[in-house]
Amino acid sequence: MLNKTYKINEEPSKAKRELIEKRLRSAAKNGRVKCADALAIAESLGPEISSREVGKVADQIGIRITACQLSCF
């Protein structure tokens, strides 16, 4: 499921970042996205995008991850 390899300090590419940002902004309500929704965004974007990248972009654009299930973000 979330078995993706990634480098801890690696930033998503510009194209990935824009795609993640678009999905996060559309899912956000009052600047927040539920953990399950953030994980679903990562899964829906394919194996090249990790939940960590989704979390990094969320932090960068000021969207908070709420109702965390696994402490991934």
N, CA, C and O atoms as a Maestro MAE file, in Angstrom:
{
 s_m_m2io_version
 :::
 2.0.0
}

f_m_ct {
 s_m_title
 :::
 protein
 m_atom[292] {
  # First column is atom index #
  i_m_mmod_type
  r_m_x_coord
  r_m_y_coord
  r_m_z_coord
  i_m_residue_number
  s_m_chain_name
  s_m_pdb_residue_name
  s_m_pdb_atom_name
  i_m_atomic_number
  :::
  1 25 0.823 -1.182 0.000 1 A "MET " " N  " 7
  2 3 0.000 0.000 0.000 1 A "MET " " CA " 6
  3 2 0.873 1.254 0.000 1 A "MET " " C  " 6
  4 15 1.032 1.883 -1.046 1 A "MET " " O  " 8
  5 25 1.439 1.630 1.135 2 A "LEU " " N  " 7
  6 3 2.307 2.805 1.181 2 A "LEU " " CA " 6
  7 2 3.764 2.380 1.225 2 A "LEU " " C  " 6
  8 15 4.564 2.969 1.952 2 A "LEU " " O  " 8
  9 25 4.104 1.386 0.471 3 A "ASN " " N  " 7
  10 3 5.441 0.821 0.461 3 A "ASN " " CA " 6
  11 2 6.294 1.505 -0.598 3 A "ASN " " C  " 6
  12 15 6.738 0.852 -1.542 3 A "ASN " " O  " 8
  13 25 6.529 2.792 -0.463 4 A "LYS " " N  " 7
  14 3 7.267 3.552 -1.451 4 A "LYS " " CA " 6
  15 2 8.624 3.917 -0.891 4 A "LYS " " C  " 6
  16 15 8.755 4.192 0.302 4 A "LYS " " O  " 8
  17 25 9.614 3.920 -1.727 5 A "THR " " N  " 7
  18 3 10.934 4.330 -1.271 5 A "THR " " CA " 6
  19 2 11.107 5.814 -1.554 5 A "THR " " C  " 6
  20 15 10.622 6.325 -2.563 5 A "THR " " O  " 8
  21 25 11.795 6.494 -0.663 6 A "TYR " " N  " 7
  22 3 12.030 7.916 -0.820 6 A "TYR " " CA " 6
  23 2 13.247 8.304 -0.004 6 A "TYR " " C  " 6
  24 15 13.636 7.614 0.939 6 A "TYR " " O  " 8
  25 25 13.831 9.412 -0.384 7 A "LYS " " N  " 7
  26 3 14.929 9.963 0.394 7 A "LYS " " CA " 6
  27 2 14.339 10.978 1.363 7 A "LYS " " C  " 6
  28 15 13.504 11.796 0.977 7 A "LYS " " O  " 8
  29 25 14.761 10.928 2.596 8 A "ILE " " N  " 7
  30 3 14.162 11.752 3.650 8 A "ILE " " CA " 6
  31 2 14.210 13.243 3.323 8 A "ILE " " C  " 6
  32 15 13.214 13.937 3.525 8 A "ILE " " O  " 8
  33 25 15.309 13.744 2.835 9 A "ASN " " N  " 7
  34 3 15.432 15.182 2.588 9 A "ASN " " CA " 6
  35 2 15.101 15.581 1.156 9 A "ASN " " C  " 6
  36 15 15.277 16.741 0.784 9 A "ASN " " O  " 8
  37 25 14.633 14.657 0.366 10 A "GLU " " N  " 7
  38 3 14.336 14.939 -1.031 10 A "GLU " " CA " 6
  39 2 13.054 15.757 -1.153 10 A "GLU " " C  " 6
  40 15 12.031 15.423 -0.556 10 A "GLU " " O  " 8
  41 25 13.127 16.816 -1.924 11 A "GLU " " N  " 7
  42 3 11.955 17.641 -2.197 11 A "GLU " " CA " 6
  43 2 11.284 17.117 -3.468 11 A "GLU " " C  " 6
  44 15 11.963 16.665 -4.389 11 A "GLU " " O  " 8
  45 25 9.950 17.179 -3.517 12 A "PRO " " N  " 7
  46 3 9.275 16.755 -4.743 12 A "PRO " " CA " 6
  47 2 9.633 17.692 -5.894 12 A "PRO " " C  " 6
  48 15 9.886 18.878 -5.682 12 A "PRO " " O  " 8
  49 25 9.653 17.157 -7.107 13 A "SER " " N  " 7
  50 3 9.937 17.985 -8.274 13 A "SER " " CA " 6
  51 2 8.829 19.032 -8.428 13 A "SER " " C  " 6
  52 15 7.769 18.925 -7.812 13 A "SER " " O  " 8
  53 25 9.087 20.027 -9.246 14 A "LYS " " N  " 7
  54 3 8.110 21.107 -9.433 14 A "LYS " " CA " 6
  55 2 6.783 20.552 -9.947 14 A "LYS " " C  " 6
  56 15 5.721 20.958 -9.476 14 A "LYS " " O  " 8
  57 25 6.835 19.640 -10.897 15 A "ALA " " N  " 7
  58 3 5.612 19.068 -11.463 15 A "ALA " " CA " 6
  59 2 4.838 18.280 -10.404 15 A "ALA " " C  " 6
  60 15 3.617 18.400 -10.304 15 A "ALA " " O  " 8
  61 25 5.559 17.471 -9.610 16 A "LYS " " N  " 7
  62 3 4.909 16.711 -8.536 16 A "LYS " " CA " 6
  63 2 4.302 17.654 -7.517 16 A "LYS " " C  " 6
  64 15 3.169 17.467 -7.074 16 A "LYS " " O  " 8
  65 25 5.068 18.667 -7.151 17 A "ARG " " N  " 7
  66 3 4.615 19.616 -6.137 17 A "ARG " " CA " 6
  67 2 3.326 20.299 -6.572 17 A "ARG " " C  " 6
  68 15 2.396 20.435 -5.777 17 A "ARG " " O  " 8
  69 25 3.266 20.727 -7.826 18 A "GLU " " N  " 7
  70 3 2.065 21.397 -8.335 18 A "GLU " " CA " 6
  71 2 0.856 20.468 -8.311 18 A "GLU " " C  " 6
  72 15 -0.248 20.885 -7.961 18 A "GLU " " O  " 8
  73 25 1.067 19.223 -8.682 19 A "LEU " " N  " 7
  74 3 -0.021 18.244 -8.679 19 A "LEU " " CA " 6
  75 2 -0.505 17.967 -7.256 19 A "LEU " " C  " 6
  76 15 -1.709 17.933 -6.998 19 A "LEU " " O  " 8
  77 25 0.430 17.772 -6.345 20 A "ILE " " N  " 7
  78 3 0.074 17.535 -4.942 20 A "ILE " " CA " 6
  79 2 -0.656 18.750 -4.373 20 A "ILE " " C  " 6
  80 15 -1.678 18.612 -3.700 20 A "ILE " " O  " 8
  81 25 -0.128 19.932 -4.649 21 A "GLU " " N  " 7
  82 3 -0.737 21.156 -4.135 21 A "GLU " " CA " 6
  83 2 -2.175 21.309 -4.628 21 A "GLU " " C  " 6
  84 15 -3.067 21.668 -3.860 21 A "GLU " " O  " 8
  85 25 -2.388 21.039 -5.895 22 A "LYS " " N  " 7
  86 3 -3.740 21.139 -6.475 22 A "LYS " " CA " 6
  87 2 -4.704 20.195 -5.754 22 A "LYS " " C  " 6
  88 15 -5.818 20.585 -5.402 22 A "LYS " " O  " 8
  89 25 -4.269 18.958 -5.538 23 A "ARG " " N  " 7
  90 3 -5.126 17.969 -4.863 23 A "ARG " " CA " 6
  91 2 -5.384 18.350 -3.409 23 A "ARG " " C  " 6
  92 15 -6.504 18.219 -2.917 23 A "ARG " " O  " 8
  93 25 -4.346 18.820 -2.725 24 A "LEU " " N  " 7
  94 3 -4.513 19.217 -1.326 24 A "LEU " " CA " 6
  95 2 -5.474 20.390 -1.199 24 A "LEU " " C  " 6
  96 15 -6.361 20.383 -0.345 24 A "LEU " " O  " 8
  97 25 -5.299 21.385 -2.040 25 A "ARG " " N  " 7
  98 3 -6.174 22.568 -1.967 25 A "ARG " " CA " 6
  99 2 -7.627 22.193 -2.253 25 A "ARG " " C  " 6
  100 15 -8.538 22.747 -1.637 25 A "ARG " " O  " 8
  101 25 -7.852 21.275 -3.165 26 A "SER " " N  " 7
  102 3 -9.235 20.892 -3.475 26 A "SER " " CA " 6
  103 2 -9.849 20.048 -2.349 26 A "SER " " C  " 6
  104 15 -11.066 20.059 -2.164 26 A "SER " " O  " 8
  105 25 -9.023 19.325 -1.606 27 A "ALA " " N  " 7
  106 3 -9.518 18.487 -0.510 27 A "ALA " " CA " 6
  107 2 -9.634 19.254 0.810 27 A "ALA " " C  " 6
  108 15 -10.349 18.822 1.715 27 A "ALA " " O  " 8
  109 25 -8.943 20.377 0.924 28 A "ALA " " N  " 7
  110 3 -8.883 21.112 2.191 28 A "ALA " " CA " 6
  111 2 -10.195 21.808 2.514 28 A "ALA " " C  " 6
  112 15 -10.870 22.360 1.646 28 A "ALA " " O  " 8
  113 25 -10.525 21.761 3.787 29 A "LYS " " N  " 7
  114 3 -11.662 22.499 4.325 29 A "LYS " " CA " 6
  115 2 -11.125 23.304 5.500 29 A "LYS " " C  " 6
  116 15 -10.622 22.745 6.474 29 A "LYS " " O  " 8
  117 25 -11.238 24.619 5.396 30 A "ASN " " N  " 7
  118 3 -10.729 25.511 6.444 30 A "ASN " " CA " 6
  119 2 -9.239 25.296 6.711 30 A "ASN " " C  " 6
  120 15 -8.790 25.356 7.856 30 A "ASN " " O  " 8
  121 25 -8.474 25.042 5.637 31 A "GLY " " N  " 7
  122 3 -7.028 24.885 5.776 31 A "GLY " " CA " 6
  123 2 -6.591 23.572 6.385 31 A "GLY " " C  " 6
  124 15 -5.460 23.447 6.854 31 A "GLY " " O  " 8
  125 25 -7.485 22.586 6.384 32 A "ARG " " N  " 7
  126 3 -7.178 21.283 6.990 32 A "ARG " " CA " 6
  127 2 -7.584 20.143 6.055 32 A "ARG " " C  " 6
  128 15 -8.551 20.241 5.301 32 A "ARG " " O  " 8
  129 25 -6.817 19.071 6.133 33 A "VAL " " N  " 7
  130 3 -7.106 17.840 5.387 33 A "VAL " " CA " 6
  131 2 -6.973 16.682 6.362 33 A "VAL " " C  " 6
  132 15 -5.998 16.604 7.109 33 A "VAL " " O  " 8
  133 25 -7.933 15.797 6.359 34 A "LYS " " N  " 7
  134 3 -7.851 14.619 7.231 34 A "LYS " " CA " 6
  135 2 -6.732 13.707 6.748 34 A "LYS " " C  " 6
  136 15 -6.446 13.627 5.554 34 A "LYS " " O  " 8
  137 25 -6.114 13.030 7.688 35 A "CYS " " N  " 7
  138 3 -5.022 12.111 7.395 35 A "CYS " " CA " 6
  139 2 -5.426 11.092 6.328 35 A "CYS " " C  " 6
  140 15 -4.676 10.845 5.384 35 A "CYS " " O  " 8
  141 25 -6.595 10.514 6.479 36 A "ALA " " N  " 7
  142 3 -7.055 9.511 5.512 36 A "ALA " " CA " 6
  143 2 -7.136 10.100 4.109 36 A "ALA " " C  " 6
  144 15 -6.830 9.419 3.130 36 A "ALA " " O  " 8
  145 25 -7.545 11.357 4.009 37 A "ASP " " N  " 7
  146 3 -7.620 12.015 2.701 37 A "ASP " " CA " 6
  147 2 -6.233 12.278 2.132 37 A "ASP " " C  " 6
  148 15 -6.020 12.131 0.928 37 A "ASP " " O  " 8
  149 25 -5.287 12.667 2.983 38 A "ALA " " N  " 7
  150 3 -3.912 12.898 2.523 38 A "ALA " " CA " 6
  151 2 -3.280 11.590 2.037 38 A "ALA " " C  " 6
  152 15 -2.582 11.568 1.023 38 A "ALA " " O  " 8
  153 25 -3.532 10.511 2.767 39 A "LEU " " N  " 7
  154 3 -3.020 9.200 2.330 39 A "LEU " " CA " 6
  155 2 -3.663 8.787 1.007 39 A "LEU " " C  " 6
  156 15 -2.994 8.228 0.138 39 A "LEU " " O  " 8
  157 25 -4.951 9.060 0.855 40 A "ALA " " N  " 7
  158 3 -5.650 8.730 -0.398 40 A "ALA " " CA " 6
  159 2 -5.090 9.550 -1.557 40 A "ALA " " C  " 6
  160 15 -4.977 9.049 -2.675 40 A "ALA " " O  " 8
  161 25 -4.741 10.804 -1.295 41 A "ILE " " N  " 7
  162 3 -4.130 11.640 -2.341 41 A "ILE " " CA " 6
  163 2 -2.815 11.020 -2.785 41 A "ILE " " C  " 6
  164 15 -2.558 10.899 -3.983 41 A "ILE " " O  " 8
  165 25 -1.980 10.625 -1.829 42 A "ALA " " N  " 7
  166 3 -0.687 9.994 -2.170 42 A "ALA " " CA " 6
  167 2 -0.903 8.730 -2.982 42 A "ALA " " C  " 6
  168 15 -0.225 8.512 -3.987 42 A "ALA " " O  " 8
  169 25 -1.841 7.898 -2.556 43 A "GLU " " N  " 7
  170 3 -2.119 6.646 -3.281 43 A "GLU " " CA " 6
  171 2 -2.644 6.916 -4.688 43 A "GLU " " C  " 6
  172 15 -2.258 6.233 -5.637 43 A "GLU " " O  " 8
  173 25 -3.520 7.907 -4.824 44 A "SER " " N  " 7
  174 3 -4.137 8.187 -6.123 44 A "SER " " CA " 6
  175 2 -3.143 8.752 -7.132 44 A "SER " " C  " 6
  176 15 -3.357 8.655 -8.341 44 A "SER " " O  " 8
  177 25 -2.060 9.342 -6.636 45 A "LEU " " N  " 7
  178 3 -1.074 9.946 -7.533 45 A "LEU " " CA " 6
  179 2 -0.023 8.950 -8.006 45 A "LEU " " C  " 6
  180 15 0.867 9.307 -8.778 45 A "LEU " " O  " 8
  181 25 -0.117 7.716 -7.554 46 A "GLY " " N  " 7
  182 3 0.771 6.681 -8.053 46 A "GLY " " CA " 6
  183 2 1.983 6.440 -7.180 46 A "GLY " " C  " 6
  184 15 2.220 7.160 -6.210 46 A "GLY " " O  " 8
  185 25 2.746 5.425 -7.530 47 A "PRO " " N  " 7
  186 3 3.873 4.997 -6.688 47 A "PRO " " CA " 6
  187 2 5.040 5.979 -6.636 47 A "PRO " " C  " 6
  188 15 5.898 5.864 -5.761 47 A "PRO " " O  " 8
  189 25 5.089 6.931 -7.545 48 A "GLU " " N  " 7
  190 3 6.209 7.865 -7.536 48 A "GLU " " CA " 6
  191 2 6.027 9.015 -6.543 48 A "GLU " " C  " 6
  192 15 6.939 9.821 -6.359 48 A "GLU " " O  " 8
  193 25 4.857 9.099 -5.902 49 A "ILE " " N  " 7
  194 3 4.611 10.142 -4.911 49 A "ILE " " CA " 6
  195 2 4.308 9.495 -3.564 49 A "ILE " " C  " 6
  196 15 3.368 8.712 -3.434 49 A "ILE " " O  " 8
  197 25 5.118 9.835 -2.565 50 A "SER " " N  " 7
  198 3 4.965 9.225 -1.243 50 A "SER " " CA " 6
  199 2 4.085 10.092 -0.342 50 A "SER " " C  " 6
  200 15 3.848 11.267 -0.622 50 A "SER " " O  " 8
  201 25 3.615 9.493 0.728 51 A "SER " " N  " 7
  202 3 2.837 10.254 1.705 51 A "SER " " CA " 6
  203 2 3.704 11.338 2.343 51 A "SER " " C  " 6
  204 15 3.202 12.398 2.719 51 A "SER " " O  " 8
  205 25 4.984 11.076 2.461 52 A "ARG " " N  " 7
  206 3 5.908 12.081 3.019 52 A "ARG " " CA " 6
  207 2 5.941 13.321 2.122 52 A "ARG " " C  " 6
  208 15 5.964 14.445 2.622 52 A "ARG " " O  " 8
  209 25 5.945 13.123 0.798 53 A "GLU " " N  " 7
  210 3 5.939 14.268 -0.118 53 A "GLU " " CA " 6
  211 2 4.637 15.062 0.013 53 A "GLU " " C  " 6
  212 15 4.651 16.292 -0.025 53 A "GLU " " O  " 8
  213 25 3.526 14.363 0.167 54 A "VAL " " N  " 7
  214 3 2.244 15.036 0.356 54 A "VAL " " CA " 6
  215 2 2.290 15.851 1.648 54 A "VAL " " C  " 6
  216 15 1.826 16.991 1.677 54 A "VAL " " O  " 8
  217 25 2.840 15.281 2.700 55 A "GLY " " N  " 7
  218 3 2.967 15.984 3.969 55 A "GLY " " CA " 6
  219 2 3.851 17.211 3.877 55 A "GLY " " C  " 6
  220 15 3.534 18.254 4.449 55 A "GLY " " O  " 8
  221 25 4.971 17.092 3.153 56 A "LYS " " N  " 7
  222 3 5.877 18.232 2.990 56 A "LYS " " CA " 6
  223 2 5.191 19.382 2.270 56 A "LYS " " C  " 6
  224 15 5.302 20.538 2.678 56 A "LYS " " O  " 8
  225 25 4.481 19.056 1.196 57 A "VAL " " N  " 7
  226 3 3.794 20.103 0.436 57 A "VAL " " CA " 6
  227 2 2.695 20.731 1.293 57 A "VAL " " C  " 6
  228 15 2.514 21.948 1.279 57 A "VAL " " O  " 8
  229 25 1.972 19.911 2.031 58 A "ALA " " N  " 7
  230 3 0.930 20.442 2.918 58 A "ALA " " CA " 6
  231 2 1.536 21.442 3.905 58 A "ALA " " C  " 6
  232 15 0.974 22.516 4.122 58 A "ALA " " O  " 8
  233 25 2.669 21.098 4.498 59 A "ASP " " N  " 7
  234 3 3.359 22.012 5.419 59 A "ASP " " CA " 6
  235 2 3.745 23.309 4.710 59 A "ASP " " C  " 6
  236 15 3.547 24.399 5.247 59 A "ASP " " O  " 8
  237 25 4.293 23.187 3.512 60 A "GLN " " N  " 7
  238 3 4.782 24.352 2.779 60 A "GLN " " CA " 6
  239 2 3.670 25.316 2.395 60 A "GLN " " C  " 6
  240 15 3.893 26.525 2.327 60 A "GLN " " O  " 8
  241 25 2.473 24.794 2.145 61 A "ILE " " N  " 7
  242 3 1.379 25.669 1.723 61 A "ILE " " CA " 6
  243 2 0.417 25.996 2.868 61 A "ILE " " C  " 6
  244 15 -0.615 26.634 2.658 61 A "ILE " " O  " 8
  245 25 0.763 25.555 4.074 62 A "GLY " " N  " 7
  246 3 -0.008 25.926 5.247 62 A "GLY " " CA " 6
  247 2 -1.279 25.123 5.484 62 A "GLY " " C  " 6
  248 15 -2.201 25.594 6.151 62 A "GLY " " O  " 8
  249 25 -1.329 23.920 4.942 63 A "ILE " " N  " 7
  250 3 -2.475 23.047 5.185 63 A "ILE " " CA " 6
  251 2 -2.105 22.067 6.284 63 A "ILE " " C  " 6
  252 15 -1.061 21.416 6.222 63 A "ILE " " O  " 8
  253 25 -2.963 21.964 7.288 64 A "ARG " " N  " 7
  254 3 -2.705 21.070 8.426 64 A "ARG " " CA " 6
  255 2 -3.343 19.721 8.178 64 A "ARG " " C  " 6
  256 15 -4.455 19.633 7.656 64 A "ARG " " O  " 8
  257 25 -2.628 18.658 8.558 65 A "ILE " " N  " 7
  258 3 -3.154 17.296 8.493 65 A "ILE " " CA " 6
  259 2 -3.804 17.012 9.849 65 A "ILE " " C  " 6
  260 15 -3.161 17.159 10.888 65 A "ILE " " O  " 8
  261 25 -5.069 16.609 9.841 66 A "THR " " N  " 7
  262 3 -5.803 16.369 11.083 66 A "THR " " CA " 6
  263 2 -6.258 14.917 11.156 66 A "THR " " C  " 6
  264 15 -6.179 14.174 10.178 66 A "THR " " O  " 8
  265 25 -6.728 14.538 12.316 67 A "ALA " " N  " 7
  266 3 -7.250 13.175 12.570 67 A "ALA " " CA " 6
  267 2 -6.231 12.132 12.120 67 A "ALA " " C  " 6
  268 15 -6.568 11.174 11.424 67 A "ALA " " O  " 8
  269 25 -4.971 12.337 12.534 68 A "CYS " " N  " 7
  270 3 -3.891 11.464 12.091 68 A "CYS " " CA " 6
  271 2 -4.077 10.049 12.612 68 A "CYS " " C  " 6
  272 15 -4.422 9.830 13.773 68 A "CYS " " O  " 8
  273 25 -3.838 9.096 11.720 69 A "GLN " " N  " 7
  274 3 -4.050 7.699 12.024 69 A "GLN " " CA " 6
  275 2 -2.745 6.971 12.321 69 A "GLN " " C  " 6
  276 15 -2.698 6.117 13.206 69 A "GLN " " O  " 8
  277 25 -1.691 7.301 11.593 70 A "LEU " " N  " 7
  278 3 -0.452 6.533 11.676 70 A "LEU " " CA " 6
  279 2 0.771 7.383 12.018 70 A "LEU " " C  " 6
  280 15 1.887 6.863 12.034 70 A "LEU " " O  " 8
  281 25 0.593 8.646 12.285 71 A "SER " " N  " 7
  282 3 1.710 9.563 12.534 71 A "SER " " CA " 6
  283 2 2.660 9.646 11.347 71 A "SER " " C  " 6
  284 15 3.874 9.754 11.518 71 A "SER " " O  " 8
  285 25 2.099 9.596 10.150 72 A "CYS " " N  " 7
  286 3 2.918 9.686 8.933 72 A "CYS " " CA " 6
  287 2 3.261 11.122 8.600 72 A "CYS " " C  " 6
  288 15 4.246 11.370 7.905 72 A "CYS " " O  " 8
  289 25 2.480 12.069 9.074 73 A "PHE " " N  " 7
  290 3 2.655 13.466 8.673 73 A "PHE " " CA " 6
  291 2 3.164 14.299 9.826 73 A "PHE " " C  " 6
  292 15 3.370 15.503 9.674 73 A "PHE " " O  " 8
  :::
 }
 m_bond[291] {
  # First column is bond index #
  i_m_from
  i_m_to
  i_m_order
  :::
  1 1 2 1
  2 2 3 1
  3 3 4 2
  4 3 5 1
  5 5 6 1
  6 6 7 1
  7 7 8 2
  8 7 9 1
  9 9 10 1
  10 10 11 1
  11 11 12 2
  12 11 13 1
  13 13 14 1
  14 14 15 1
  15 15 16 2
  16 15 17 1
  17 17 18 1
  18 18 19 1
  19 19 20 2
  20 19 21 1
  21 21 22 1
  22 22 23 1
  23 23 24 2
  24 23 25 1
  25 25 26 1
  26 26 27 1
  27 27 28 2
  28 27 29 1
  29 29 30 1
  30 30 31 1
  31 31 32 2
  32 31 33 1
  33 33 34 1
  34 34 35 1
  35 35 36 2
  36 35 37 1
  37 37 38 1
  38 38 39 1
  39 39 40 2
  40 39 41 1
  41 41 42 1
  42 42 43 1
  43 43 44 2
  44 43 45 1
  45 45 46 1
  46 46 47 1
  47 47 48 2
  48 47 49 1
  49 49 50 1
  50 50 51 1
  51 51 52 2
  52 51 53 1
  53 53 54 1
  54 54 55 1
  55 55 56 2
  56 55 57 1
  57 57 58 1
  58 58 59 1
  59 59 60 2
  60 59 61 1
  61 61 62 1
  62 62 63 1
  63 63 64 2
  64 63 65 1
  65 65 66 1
  66 66 67 1
  67 67 68 2
  68 67 69 1
  69 69 70 1
  70 70 71 1
  71 71 72 2
  72 71 73 1
  73 73 74 1
  74 74 75 1
  75 75 76 2
  76 75 77 1
  77 77 78 1
  78 78 79 1
  79 79 80 2
  80 79 81 1
  81 81 82 1
  82 82 83 1
  83 83 84 2
  84 83 85 1
  85 85 86 1
  86 86 87 1
  87 87 88 2
  88 87 89 1
  89 89 90 1
  90 90 91 1
  91 91 92 2
  92 91 93 1
  93 93 94 1
  94 94 95 1
  95 95 96 2
  96 95 97 1
  97 97 98 1
  98 98 99 1
  99 99 100 2
  100 99 101 1
  101 101 102 1
  102 102 103 1
  103 103 104 2
  104 103 105 1
  105 105 106 1
  106 106 107 1
  107 107 108 2
  108 107 109 1
  109 109 110 1
  110 110 111 1
  111 111 112 2
  112 111 113 1
  113 113 114 1
  114 114 115 1
  115 115 116 2
  116 115 117 1
  117 117 118 1
  118 118 119 1
  119 119 120 2
  120 119 121 1
  121 121 122 1
  122 122 123 1
  123 123 124 2
  124 123 125 1
  125 125 126 1
  126 126 127 1
  127 127 128 2
  128 127 129 1
  129 129 130 1
  130 130 131 1
  131 131 132 2
  132 131 133 1
  133 133 134 1
  134 134 135 1
  135 135 136 2
  136 135 137 1
  137 137 138 1
  138 138 139 1
  139 139 140 2
  140 139 141 1
  141 141 142 1
  142 142 143 1
  143 143 144 2
  144 143 145 1
  145 145 146 1
  146 146 147 1
  147 147 148 2
  148 147 149 1
  149 149 150 1
  150 150 151 1
  151 151 152 2
  152 151 153 1
  153 153 154 1
  154 154 155 1
  155 155 156 2
  156 155 157 1
  157 157 158 1
  158 158 159 1
  159 159 160 2
  160 159 161 1
  161 161 162 1
  162 162 163 1
  163 163 164 2
  164 163 165 1
  165 165 166 1
  166 166 167 1
  167 167 168 2
  168 167 169 1
  169 169 170 1
  170 170 171 1
  171 171 172 2
  172 171 173 1
  173 173 174 1
  174 174 175 1
  175 175 176 2
  176 175 177 1
  177 177 178 1
  178 178 179 1
  179 179 180 2
  180 179 181 1
  181 181 182 1
  182 182 183 1
  183 183 184 2
  184 183 185 1
  185 185 186 1
  186 186 187 1
  187 187 188 2
  188 187 189 1
  189 189 190 1
  190 190 191 1
  191 191 192 2
  192 191 193 1
  193 193 194 1
  194 194 195 1
  195 195 196 2
  196 195 197 1
  197 197 198 1
  198 198 199 1
  199 199 200 2
  200 199 201 1
  201 201 202 1
  202 202 203 1
  203 203 204 2
  204 203 205 1
  205 205 206 1
  206 206 207 1
  207 207 208 2
  208 207 209 1
  209 209 210 1
  210 210 211 1
  211 211 212 2
  212 211 213 1
  213 213 214 1
  214 214 215 1
  215 215 216 2
  216 215 217 1
  217 217 218 1
  218 218 219 1
  219 219 220 2
  220 219 221 1
  221 221 222 1
  222 222 223 1
  223 223 224 2
  224 223 225 1
  225 225 226 1
  226 226 227 1
  227 227 228 2
  228 227 229 1
  229 229 230 1
  230 230 231 1
  231 231 232 2
  232 231 233 1
  233 233 234 1
  234 234 235 1
  235 235 236 2
  236 235 237 1
  237 237 238 1
  238 238 239 1
  239 239 240 2
  240 239 241 1
  241 241 242 1
  242 242 243 1
  243 243 244 2
  244 243 245 1
  245 245 246 1
  246 246 247 1
  247 247 248 2
  248 247 249 1
  249 249 250 1
  250 250 251 1
  251 251 252 2
  252 251 253 1
  253 253 254 1
  254 254 255 1
  255 255 256 2
  256 255 257 1
  257 257 258 1
  258 258 259 1
  259 259 260 2
  260 259 261 1
  261 261 262 1
  262 262 263 1
  263 263 264 2
  264 263 265 1
  265 265 266 1
  266 266 267 1
  267 267 268 2
  268 267 269 1
  269 269 270 1
  270 270 271 1
  271 271 272 2
  272 271 273 1
  273 273 274 1
  274 274 275 1
  275 275 276 2
  276 275 277 1
  277 277 278 1
  278 278 279 1
  279 279 280 2
  280 279 281 1
  281 281 282 1
  282 282 283 1
  283 283 284 2
  284 283 285 1
  285 285 286 1
  286 286 287 1
  287 287 288 2
  288 287 289 1
  289 289 290 1
  290 290 291 1
  291 291 292 2
  :::
 }
}
